[in-house]
Amino acid sequence: MSAKLKFFLIVILSIFATASAGVYIIQGQPFAPIVETTDVQTQQVAAIHQSQEVVAYSERSDYKTIALEKLTSSLQGSDPATLALNAFDDIASVGGTRKVEVAYPQRNQALVTITQIKGGDDSVGIKYRVEMTTFGRSLFISSPPVWQIVWAGVRS
């Protein structure tokens, strides 16, 4: 077998191996419609609509929406609680204690609620709500899912 033929077979096999692994990684992900438009307001409405599908909008009505661009940390990670705490790391400087609750309303959704309790009087100071969805896994199947923040809100 010539060297050129061996090289060609190696390239072809590696392409098939990579393509089949890529299909396996993204298999089972929900279909997200692609909206192409030049109207900025229409794009914002589409983004809001998609993020509202994660958790019912009625639960958000008590919260003031926080623009995701204002969050200083990464919007992606492997642990929902850590991801949410990092997004609001400035609340640690407020003082008092924090209570973190993580709920999984559906298999690919996470809802993290961070309650900041003021020191001394046991009254709730600020409550944060962070909604996340999974969008795949890293290279290995045994690795945890990758979570992405899709909506954040605050309530005083």
N, C-alpha and C positions, 0 to 999 in steps of 0.2 A: 504494500500500500504506500503510495507516494506521500510525501510530507504535505503537499498542497491538499490532497484529499483528506488527510487526517485533520488538518487545520479547519477545512470546510465543515467536516462533520462535527468538530468541537463547537464551532460557532453556531451551527444550526441547532445542536442539542442544547446549548446554553440559552439560546433565544426561546426555545420551547419550554425549558425549565423555568425561566424567568416569567414568561407569559402565563403559564399555568399557575405559578405561585401568586402572581398579581391578581388573577381572577379569583383565586381562593381567598385572598385577603379581603377583597372588596365584596365578595359574595354575601348576600343577605342584607346589604345596606339599603335603606329606603331610597326610593327615587326622589330626587329633588329637581323640580322643574327649573329649567334655565330660562330666565326672562331677559330678553335683550331689548332695551329701550333707551332712548336718549333723555327721557323725562326723569329728572332726579327725584321728584316727589313720588312718582310711580314706583321707582326702585325702592325708596324708603318704605312705602306701603307694602310692597312685596316682601321685604325683609322682615317687617313687623309681623305680617301675616304668617310667615314661616316660623318665626320664633314663638308665636302664640300657640302654635299647634303642639308645642312641647307640654305645656301645662295649661289648664283652663284659664282663660282671661279673667274670669271673675275673681280668682284668687290674687291676681295682680292689682286689682282695683284699689287696694289699700296702700299700695306702694308707689313711690315716685320713681319713674324709670331713670336709670343711670346709663348714659351713653357708654357703650363698650370702649370707645376710643379714649375715654377718661381714665380707664383702669391702667395702672402703670405696670402691672405684671403680665405674664404670659396668659393668653386665653385658652391654652391647651395644656393638658397634663394627664397623668395616669390615676390620680386620686382626687375625687371630687371635693372632699373636705379641705385638703391642702390647697387645692387650686382656688377655692373660694376664700380661704383665709389669706392667701397671698394677694388676692385681688383687693382685699380691704385691710392690708397690713397697717394702715394708719389708725385703725380702731384700737390697736394695742396701746397707743400713746394716750388715749382718752382716759384710761384708768378703769378700775373695776374688774369684773370678771366677764368671761365670754362663755356662751353656751352654743355649741355647734350641733345641729341636727341634720342628718342626711336621710333622704327618702328616695326610693326608686319606684315612681309610679308605673313605669313600664321598663322593659328590659334594657332599652337603649336610652333611658332618660334618668337624670338625677336632679333632685331638688335639694339645695343646701340652704338652711336658715341659720343665720348667725345672730344671736341675741346678745347685745352688749348691756350688762347690768351695771348700773352706777354703783360705785363703792359706798357702803354704809347704809343706804336706805332701801335696798332690795327692789327698787323700782326699775322697770325696763327703760333704758335710755334710747337706744337705737336698735332697729331690727333690719337686717339685710336679707334679701332673698336672691339666690343665684340659681338660674336654670341652666342645665347642661344637657348635651346629647353626645353620644358616641359617633365617631365617623370612621372608625376602622381600628386596626391594631398595628403595632409595629411589625417588624419583619417576621418574628417568630409567633406561631400560633399559641404557644403557652404564655406569651406576654399579656399583660393586662390591657383592656381597651383604652384607647386614647379619648379623653373627654374634652369637649370644647364648650366654653361659656357662650350661650346664645342670648341670654337676657339677664339683667341685674336690676334690682330696685332697692330702695331704702324707705323705711317708715320710722318716724320719730314718735 
